[in-house]
């Protein structure tokens, strides 16, 4: 294939005597895999840059990467929510890949394999996916998160149907950039974290890649932003893009304000209405948190000791923002019912099948985390409402 035969997905950008060959791909496409192979073979660049971080590249190179997951470490680092989102995305891509007969990320693996065979250095040029997910999540207002989760779960059980021809039309009609514009209109902060910041990050990395001619393999949605950043010589500082923003001071006030208010209200009730009334309200608080959390663990078919841990921990974890009952219950469940290796191999497939959530031990851990957390949240509002009403 000669240059004049390349599709519109391939763009040539000359900057300061260097040539950047941007190859826009669909991440689940045999056609994209063939394209990157042909471009690298034809152009023989000095380096190949991939829209991957090291963690995702290793996961791509090792399809059984979930089997090496240290769940206890994930729980200690409070990373169950990012893990769940990662599993959802992986599941959707895998099901779409099954429809097309190609694994997600095939074009990235093809680019790496072709470059290595030709002795061309391969560089990972994307930001750590954990930083991206956490910046994206923290950028969304809490009330928008309530809308995102149902939408996320709904897409989890959809049956994606798309052909290579559909993917080709999407790329040729610049649909990726239209979708990005729509995302930016609906969730400006989410687009910033997922698209704009990564455009800048990748641009900085490819500018610092060795050699005069660089092939850059990226999703089609990043083509426009990276090309503009290169052509316009936009200055980029990576430091602020690698920082996970701290929790808002307002949320810290809320996190400590609610338990302080509950404890203060109980003390005031004891002082003005007597110890028995304070004790009755404290018992209501305990049960309002404990019972829904226990029910959540039961619905998840958790180990009896996990259910007991949820019951007794919920009333107390509700009084501190440092740890939630979901993490306590999940840790006990992992300790008592660790996932089988075979279940870790199939988790990205099982997550799309509702009945498998109860049979796959990793998914059951996630259910324990979600349902006990929801139960405790309900209990906090119910119990807090009852205590505050007792003041008057």
QUIMO-V346935 format. One record per backbone hydrogen bond with DSSP energy under -1.0 kcal/mol. CO is the residue of the C=O (numbers start at 1). NH is the residue of the N-H. If there is no record, write none. Layout:
CO&NH ; CO&NH
This chain:
2&5 ; 3&6 ; 7&10 ; 9&24 ; 11&22 ; 13&20 ; 15&18 ; 18&15 ; 19&214 ; 20&13 ; 21&216 ; 22&11 ; 23&218 ; 25&220 ; 27&105 ; 29&33 ; 30&34 ; 31&35 ; 32&36 ; 33&37 ; 34&38 ; 35&39 ; 36&40 ; 37&41 ; 38&42 ; 39&43 ; 40&44 ; 47&215 ; 48&123 ; 49&217 ; 50&52 ; 50&125 ; 52&126 ; 53&57 ; 54&58 ; 55&59 ; 56&60 ; 57&61 ; 58&62 ; 62&65 ; 64&67 ; 65&68 ; 66&69 ; 69&71 ; 70&74 ; 71&75 ; 72&76 ; 73&77 ; 74&79 ; 75&78 ; 79&83 ; 80&84 ; 81&85 ; 82&86 ; 83&87 ; 84&88 ; 85&89 ; 86&90 ; 87&91 ; 88&92 ; 89&93 ; 90&94 ; 91&95 ; 92&96 ; 93&97 ; 94&98 ; 95&99 ; 96&100 ; 97&101 ; 97&102 ; 103&106 ; 105&109 ; 106&110 ; 107&111 ; 108&112 ; 109&113 ; 110&114 ; 111&115 ; 112&116 ; 113&117 ; 114&118 ; 115&120 ; 116&119 ; 121&48 ; 123&50 ; 128&132 ; 129&133 ; 130&134 ; 131&135 ; 132&136 ; 133&137 ; 134&138 ; 135&139 ; 137&140 ; 141&145 ; 142&146 ; 144&148 ; 145&149 ; 147&151 ; 148&152 ; 149&153 ; 150&154 ; 151&155 ; 152&156 ; 163&167 ; 164&168 ; 165&169 ; 166&170 ; 167&171 ; 168&172 ; 169&173 ; 170&175 ; 171&174 ; 174&178 ; 175&179 ; 176&180 ; 177&181 ; 178&182 ; 179&183 ; 180&184 ; 181&185 ; 182&186 ; 183&187 ; 187&191 ; 188&192 ; 189&193 ; 190&194 ; 191&195 ; 191&196 ; 192&197 ; 195&199 ; 196&200 ; 197&201 ; 198&202 ; 199&203 ; 200&204 ; 201&205 ; 202&206 ; 203&207 ; 204&208 ; 212&19 ; 213&46 ; 213&47 ; 214&21 ; 215&49 ; 216&23 ; 217&51 ; 218&25 ; 219&222 ; 220&223 ; 222&226 ; 223&227 ; 224&228 ; 225&229 ; 226&230 ; 227&231 ; 228&232 ; 229&234 ; 238&241 ; 239&242 ; 248&252 ; 249&253 ; 250&254 ; 251&255 ; 252&256 ; 253&257 ; 254&258 ; 256&260 ; 257&261 ; 258&262 ; 259&263 ; 260&264 ; 261&265 ; 262&266 ; 263&267 ; 264&268 ; 265&269 ; 266&270 ; 267&271 ; 268&272 ; 269&273 ; 274&278 ; 275&279 ; 276&280 ; 277&281 ; 278&282 ; 279&283 ; 280&284 ; 281&285 ; 282&286 ; 283&287 ; 284&288 ; 285&289 ; 286&290 ; 287&291 ; 289&293 ; 290&294 ; 291&295 ; 292&296 ; 293&297 ; 294&298 ; 295&299 ; 296&300 ; 297&302 ; 298&301 ; 303&307 ; 304&308 ; 305&309 ; 306&310 ; 307&311 ; 308&312 ; 309&313 ; 310&314 ; 313&316 ; 313&317 ; 314&318 ; 316&319 ; 317&320 ; 324&328 ; 325&329 ; 326&330 ; 327&331 ; 328&332 ; 329&333 ; 330&334 ; 331&335 ; 332&336 ; 333&337 ; 340&344 ; 341&345 ; 342&346 ; 346&349 ; 346&350 ; 347&351 ; 349&352 ; 350&353 ; 353&356 ; 354&357 ; 355&358 ; 356&360 ; 360&364 ; 361&365 ; 362&366 ; 363&367 ; 364&368 ; 365&369 ; 366&370 ; 367&371 ; 368&372 ; 369&373 ; 370&374 ; 371&375 ; 372&376 ; 373&377 ; 374&378 ; 375&379 ; 376&380 ; 377&381 ; 378&382 ; 379&383 ; 380&384 ; 381&385 ; 382&386 ; 383&387 ; 384&388 ; 385&389 ; 386&390 ; 389&392
